Every structure is written in structure tokens, then in C-alpha cells.
């Protein structure tokens, strides 16, 4: 009798402990607005979540007033073996508001710009938006008291060799 109870318990434990691995958009963090320090998107359909090893951080955000203007920077990176993929989303001379900003040209001197960096070993590629490759960032919350900025994004970028990357379903919720 003890063996049957133990066997039933083991089967229930195994069945209850099996979780289906989330894939695609289901694997991304929720689009929250409370400063959870989350970032995620789909890069050419594959899930990108920040992750690094050692002393480096996998995500950071800043929003500050300097030299008479506001600047915003969100950095997220993923390191796997000798491969590194990073996002830089920035805005200079801009007071963030809850609205949509177009990404149509890589230009760090005005409005929003974004670039995506992919490196494998010693070979690196920088991907940028352009007038032909566009996207948008939607700021869904900016709280200057709690120092929270949240939003969603999508864009297409290309490197100097003409290789394109499609970024979709992007979201971030961070403290600055």
C-alpha cells in the first residue's frame, strides 16, 4: 500500500512540476508601469531578454537634466558564451512625455534614436534605423516623482552590409 501511495505521489509530483516552456511573445515580461526593471522584445522572431555574467549589468536606464536639456538612455544587453547583443535607446534634448516618438533616422542629437549591436567574438555589427527603416517608441508612463519610465517599441534596423533585423513587441519598465 505504501508503494502505491508513493508511486501516485511521484507521478503527481512529476506531472505538477512540468511547466511548458514559454516561447515567443509569451516569454516576454508583462508590459507593466511600476518600475520592475524589465526589458524584452522579439529579435527576428526570437526572444531577447537581458542577461549577463560577472560584474556588468544587463540593463540600465537614466533620465537626467544636464547642460540645459533632458537626456534619456536605456541600455539592455544579453551575453551568451562569446556572443553579445545590446540595445541602446536614447533621446537627447527632450522632455519625455507619455506619447509616441517616431524612429526614422539614427540621430543622437535630437528626439529618439535606437541602435542594436550584435557581436560574436571580435566581429561586431551596429544596426540603425533610417528613413526607409523605421519604428516607434511609445512612452506609456513617465513618473518624475517615483522615477519610473515605461513603454513599448518596435523598429527595423540595418547594418552597413545591408543585413536587416526586425524588432517587435518590445517593452520596458524601469527605474531611472
N, C-alpha and C positions, 0 to 999 in steps of 0.2 A: 504494500500500500504506500509506504514511504517513497519507493522508487517511482510509482506513478505520479504522485503529487510533485515530486522533484522534477520529473520529466515534463509535466504540464507547466510547471513554473518556468523551467528553462525555455520551453517553446514560446510561452507568453512574453518572457523577457526578450528573447531574440526578435520576435515579431514587433513588439512595442519599441524596441531600440533601433529598428531600421527606419531611418528617415530618408526620403527621396532627396537626392542632391538637387538643390535649386539650380536652374540654368537660365540663361538669357535674362530678360528683364526681371524675373522673379528673384534672381540672385543679387540684384542691386539693393542698396539701402532705401528705406522709405524716403519719400520727399517730405521731410519734416521741416519745421521752422522754429526749433527750440535751442539751437546751438549744440547739437550732438557731435560735431566734428566728424561728419561723414561726407564721403565723396564717392561717386560711382558713375559709370557710363558703359555703353557698348562701343567698342572699337572694332569696326568691320564685323559687327555681329558678336564679338567675343566680349565677355565681361571683363571690365577693368575696375579693380578695387585697389586702393593704395596699400602697399606693403613693402617694408624694407627691413634690413637687418643691421645690427651694430648700433652705432651712435647716431646715425642720420634719422631725421624724422620723415615720415611718409606723407604728411600733409601739413601745410601751414597756411595761414591767412593773415593778412594785415590790411588795415584801413586806417590811414593816418593823414593828418594835416601837416604839410611841410612846404616851405618855400612859397607860401600863399596859395596852395592848392591841395586838394584831396587826392590821395592815390590809394588804389586797391590792388592787392595781389593775392591770388590763390595758387598755391603750388601743390601738386599731388604727384607722387611717384610710385612705381612698382618695380621692385628688383627681384628677379628670379634667375639664380645662377649668375651668368655673366651678361644677362640681358637687362636693360633698364628702359622703362617707358615713363615719360613725365609729361605733365600738363602745366602750362603757365597761362593763367587767365588774369589779365591786368587791365587797369584803367588809370590814366593819369589826367590831372586837371579836370576832375569830375566829381560832383557831389552825388553819391549814389541815391537813387530813389527807387521805389517799387515800380518798375516799368520794364519794357523790352528794349534791349540795345542790339542793333544790327552789327554783325561781324562781316565786313566786306573787304577789308584790307588790313594787313598787319601793319600797325602804326602805333608805337608805344607813346607817342606824344599827345594823342587825343583819345577820346572815347575808349571803348573796349577793344582789346586785341587778344588774340589767343595764339599760342603755338604748342605744337606737340613734338616732343623729342623722343626718338627711338634709337637706341644704341645696342649693339651686340659686339662685345669685346671692344676693340678700338675703333670700330666703324660707327659713326653717328649720322643721323639724318634729322634735319629740322623741317617740320611740316607747318605751313602757314595758310591762312585764308587769303583770298584775293578778290578782285571784283567779280570774277567768274565762279569762285568757290566761296560760298557764303555760309552764314549761320546766324544764330541769335543766342543771346543770354537774357533770361527773364529773371529779374530780381523780384522774388516773391515776398521777401521780408528784409527790412533793414531796421534794426533796433539800436539806436545810438546809446541808450541807457544800459542795456544788457550786453552791448557789443556783439550782436548777432547779425550775420548776413546769410541769407538762404536764397537759393534759386535753382533754375533749371537751364539747360543749354543743349544745343545741337549745332554741328557745323561739319563742313567738308574742308579738308586741307590737302596740300600737295607739297612734295619736296622738290628740290632743284632738278631732279632726274625725271620728274613727271609722275612719280608714284603717288597715288591718292589714298587718303584714309578718310573713312566715313565715321563720324562720332555721333551717336544718337542716345536718347533717353538719359542725358546727363543730369545729375542733380548734386547739390552740395548744401550743407547746413553746418555753418561753422561759427566759432567764436573768433573775434579778431583782437 
